[in-house]
Amino acid sequence: MAALRHLKQCHPRGIAISNFHTSSPASAKQHYKMLVLGGGSGGITMSSRMKRLVGAENVAVVEPSEIHYYQPIWTLVGAGAKTVASSGRPTASLMPSGVKWVKSKVQEINPETNTVRTDDGTVISYEYLIVALGLELHYEKIKGLPEGFGHPKIGSNYSVQTVEKTWKALQDFKEGNAVFTFPNTPVKCAGAPQKIMYLSDAYLRKTGKRAKANMIYNTSLPVLFGIKKYADSLWEIVKKRDLQINLRHNLIEVRADKQEAVFENLDKPGETKVFEYEMLHVTPPMGPSSVIKGSPLADEIGWLDLNKETLQHTKYPNVFGIGDCTNLPTAKTGAAVAAQSAVLSRTISKILKKEKPDKKYDGYTSCPLVTSYNTVILAEFDYNGQPLETFPFNQAKERRLMYHMKADVMPHLYWHGLLRGLWGGPGPYRKIMHLGMK
Ligand SMILES: Cc1cc2nc3c(=O)[nH]c(=O)nc-3n(C[C@H](O)[C@H](O)[C@H](O)COP(=O)(O)OP(=O)(O)OC[C@H]3O[C@@H](n4cnc5c(N)ncnc54)[C@H](O)[C@@H]3O)c2cc1C
């Protein structure tokens, strides 16, 4: 409720909260034809689509949060280009009308009995299950965090609690090292850890402090970006702007009182290096949802085990999944959620008719690589790491138009298209833009 109050204060005109959906803590045994776990990007999107398919009264969403955040805009919040208030809306205003909102946390999934248990002990049974639980952030896996965020000069765009600290650290920068990290785990939006470096560089240039700054990107990866076409462009930018890139450097400790960050060299086990910092941006280690990990739905690592084309579970045919919680071998993004939602709707509609799923997800995902306060490289690619660009021009070039897309068009598309189940990714437009050739 405190978060909701904060959001209302941030939106002085208030936000219209729909009263048409039914929300309650799960209190008695309940049954739903279509049960959705998680009310983030994938969960709300699929509940909108399932409402159209099976009727609102047959759909329920289990989600504990009062506020739903549009996380991609946090990149711009951390750089002072958007407010944190603009990133959140009350979950109640986004839940499709008539759909049951179970305001609880899922504690356990039992696909053998088609039931889910919530943290207040309620058992909900289902006919079909859509898992959209996202992933977990693990700041605590870095020694000295999260308590280090209590000190100045350190922030992280990956959490609503710490994103404004990034902007504060950037504004307070005087002279020294600005250090940006990428962890040794899969992450959501793999471009975000370096986007904030480009924005910080631009900000320090604008404010005349760049000459006193060493910009350092320490990444666990052996590459700057996973797709060569875009990595080549990014390497040109880092050379031109004098940004230092250290590959295979993994953050293991933050000594926030001394403004020191400790990295291990992943190519030389046991070797560590201490970087003093004037500003530190942390991208935390991430991992699968503990609820999925502890269930028979998990693969050997803990991700939801799906057929990568149909998004149906590999062992339980009445279970489906979408988004960051899955083991789909593509980059974890909201753009991927959009493309997956169109395929998954089709898969489920076929299964309901006892037919074979016929639409295949090609791994489409996208990352708007923000390279300044008015330029973006729009990376779009598939399972094979092949560029799958929507526009009929080279998207590896920095463009103003793409910044406008990221900052203004995409949020609109998210709130009014994706979450209402009306946006399934740019596939159809790509065909038109390329005159039917792609
Ligand atoms: C800084 C940043 C920048 C990003 N930039 C981009 C970008 O430019 N482009 C892009 O496409 N994507 C971007 N993303 C990624 C994008 O936000 C995610 O990939 C997307 O939100 C994934 O959707 P999801 O539904 O899988 O997970 P989420 O949207 O995270 O939703 C998961 C939901 O599950 C709920 N949940 C968790 N555990 C439980 C439980 N036990 N019981 C019930 N509910 C639970 C959570 O409360 C949450 O609401 C960015 C993300 C960040 C953090």
The ligand as a Tripos MOL2 file, in Angstrom:
@<TRIPOS>MOLECULE
LIG
   53    58     1     0     0
SMALL
NO_CHARGES

@<TRIPOS>ATOM
      1 C1         16.5820   -2.1040  -16.5150 C.3       1 LIG1
      2 C2         15.7800   -2.9390  -17.4780 C.ar      1 LIG1
      3 C3         15.7590   -2.5940  -18.8080 C.ar      1 LIG1
      4 C4         15.0260   -3.3560  -19.7210 C.ar      1 LIG1
      5 N1         14.9950   -2.9450  -21.0230 N.ar      1 LIG1
      6 C5         14.2230   -3.6110  -21.9040 C.ar      1 LIG1
      7 C6         14.0830   -3.1340  -23.2410 C.ar      1 LIG1
      8 O1         14.6320   -2.1020  -23.6130 O.2       1 LIG1
      9 N2         13.3140   -3.8400  -24.0940 N.ar      1 LIG1
     10 C7         12.6510   -4.9760  -23.6980 C.ar      1 LIG1
     11 O2         11.9450   -5.5650  -24.5160 O.2       1 LIG1
     12 N3         12.7710   -5.4670  -22.4370 N.ar      1 LIG1
     13 C8         13.5350   -4.8080  -21.5340 C.ar      1 LIG1
     14 N4         13.6260   -5.2690  -20.2340 N.ar      1 LIG1
     15 C9         13.1440   -6.6240  -19.8880 C.3       1 LIG1
     16 C10        11.6430   -6.7350  -19.6410 C.3       1 LIG1
     17 O3         11.2000   -5.8170  -18.6930 O.3       1 LIG1
     18 C11        11.3480   -8.1700  -19.1650 C.3       1 LIG1
     19 O4         11.9570   -9.0830  -20.0400 O.3       1 LIG1
     20 C12         9.8580   -8.4440  -19.1130 C.3       1 LIG1
     21 O5          9.2590   -7.6310  -18.1400 O.3       1 LIG1
     22 C13         9.6040   -9.9180  -18.8090 C.3       1 LIG1
     23 O6          8.2570  -10.1470  -18.5430 O.3       1 LIG1
     24 P1          7.8290  -11.3520  -17.5530 P.3       1 LIG1
     25 O7          6.3500  -11.3470  -17.5080 O.co2     1 LIG1
     26 O8          8.5290  -12.5870  -17.9400 O.co2     1 LIG1
     27 O9          8.4310  -10.9280  -16.1530 O.3       1 LIG1
     28 P2          8.0060   -9.6880  -15.2520 P.3       1 LIG1
     29 O10         7.4280   -8.6060  -16.0770 O.co2     1 LIG1
     30 O11         9.1900   -9.3710  -14.4080 O.co2     1 LIG1
     31 O12         6.8160  -10.2600  -14.3480 O.3       1 LIG1
     32 C14         6.9550  -11.3160  -13.4350 C.3       1 LIG1
     33 C15         5.8110  -11.1730  -12.4370 C.3       1 LIG1
     34 O13         5.7480  -12.3360  -11.6230 O.3       1 LIG1
     35 C16         5.4160  -11.9260  -10.3080 C.3       1 LIG1
     36 N5          5.8560  -12.9720   -9.3850 N.ar      1 LIG1
     37 C17         7.1170  -13.3500   -9.0710 C.ar      1 LIG1
     38 N6          7.1000  -14.3550   -8.1790 N.ar      1 LIG1
     39 C18         5.7820  -14.6050   -7.9190 C.ar      1 LIG1
     40 C19         5.1220  -15.5480   -7.0910 C.ar      1 LIG1
     41 N7          5.7960  -16.4170   -6.3220 N.pl3     1 LIG1
     42 N8          3.7720  -15.5520   -7.1050 N.ar      1 LIG1
     43 C20         3.0420  -14.7020   -7.8860 C.ar      1 LIG1
     44 N9          3.6510  -13.7880   -8.6830 N.ar      1 LIG1
     45 C21         4.9960  -13.7450   -8.6890 C.ar      1 LIG1
     46 C22         6.1660  -10.6100  -10.1210 C.3       1 LIG1
     47 O14         5.5980   -9.8480   -9.0790 O.3       1 LIG1
     48 C23         5.9980   -9.9860  -11.4940 C.3       1 LIG1
     49 O15         4.8470   -9.1640  -11.5490 O.3       1 LIG1
     50 C24        14.3310   -4.4960  -19.2810 C.ar      1 LIG1
     51 C25        14.3390   -4.8490  -17.9270 C.ar      1 LIG1
     52 C26        15.0440   -4.0680  -17.0220 C.ar      1 LIG1
     53 C27        15.0270   -4.4330  -15.5590 C.3       1 LIG1
@<TRIPOS>BOND
     1     1     2 1
     2     2     3 ar
     3     2    52 ar
     4     3     4 ar
     5     4     5 ar
     6     4    50 ar
     7     5     6 ar
     8     6     7 ar
     9     6    13 1
    10     7     8 2
    11     7     9 ar
    12     9    10 ar
    13    10    11 2
    14    10    12 ar
    15    12    13 ar
    16    13    14 ar
    17    14    15 1
    18    14    50 ar
    19    15    16 1
    20    16    17 1
    21    16    18 1
    22    18    19 1
    23    18    20 1
    24    20    21 1
    25    20    22 1
    26    22    23 1
    27    23    24 1
    28    24    25 2
    29    24    26 1
    30    24    27 1
    31    27    28 1
    32    28    29 2
    33    28    30 1
    34    28    31 1
    35    31    32 1
    36    32    33 1
    37    33    34 1
    38    33    48 1
    39    34    35 1
    40    35    36 1
    41    35    46 1
    42    36    37 ar
    43    36    45 ar
    44    37    38 ar
    45    38    39 ar
    46    39    40 ar
    47    39    45 ar
    48    40    41 1
    49    40    42 ar
    50    42    43 ar
    51    43    44 ar
    52    44    45 ar
    53    46    47 1
    54    46    48 1
    55    48    49 1
    56    50    51 ar
    57    51    52 ar
    58    52    53 1
@<TRIPOS>SUBSTRUCTURE
     1 LIG1         1 GROUP 0 **** ****
